[in-house]
Amino acid sequence: METKIVNASVRTLFGKPGRNILKSQAKVPGIFYANKTEPIAIEALENSIKQLHFTSKSYLINLQIEGHEPQQCVLKAIQLDPVTEKIVHFDMYGLTKGEKVTIDVPVKYEGNSVGVIAGGQLSINLHKLSIQCLPKDLPNSLTVDITPLKLGHSFNVGKLNYPNITILHPVETVLCAITIPRGVEIPVETEEVAAEPEVIARGKDKDED
């Protein structure tokens, strides 16, 4: 998994006045926490957090809090303004060697589905999946190859196979499907039937009379 550096400082401004001051500085409030570690209220530039959220990848984060040792983290949660969709708060979770972490990772859909070629439409149900694994096994994303999907077929979680990664969704969860637009007919698959040898009727030989 790729790593991004995020610089932060300990937050000293709280409440609505504090949020307004951070906003004027193009910063957002957040929190860092880890197993057996006291949480630290922090603040960081909004753009440094944007690069972690508005992306098709997940990243390891080298969190450098002023006055503290650097911490290897993941972006655990983010809160957006429901109207503007601007970031209003973020959570950073510190990783511990040998301890599994739960995180949402993006799903990438690749290939040119035979069903789409036949006139169908790709319908995507999920763009992220929750997984659990050791930090060393964290992927940037999970890939789904839609090439073999035919008209009316779907791809579910049970078809994914990633060693050392547990996907925290039921196996029947549908990730995507090739839907059939009105007017498009599903071709009937037929098997070729071997042609029977032609039988030619033979009359009586003259000698048989």
Sequence and secondary structure as in RCSB ss.txt:
>XXXX:A:sequence
METKIVNASVRTLFGKPGRNILKSQAKVPGIFYANKTEPIAIEALENSIKQLHFTSKSYLINLQIEGHEPQQCVL
KAIQLDPVTEKIVHFDMYGLTKGEKVTIDVPVKYEGNSVGVIAGGQLSINLHKLSIQCLPKDLPNSLTVDITPLK
LGHSFNVGKLNYPNITILHPVETVLCAITIPRGVEIPVETEEVAAEPEVIARGKDKDED
>XXXX:A:secstr
  EEEEEEEE    HHHHHHHHHHTTEEEEEEEETTEEEEEEEEEHHHHHHHHSSSS  EEEEEETTS  EEEEE
EEEEE TTT  EEEEEEEE  TT  EEEEEEEEEES  HHHHTT EEEE  SEEEEEE GGG  S EEEE TT  
TT EEEGGG   TT EE S TT EEEEEE  TT                      GGG 
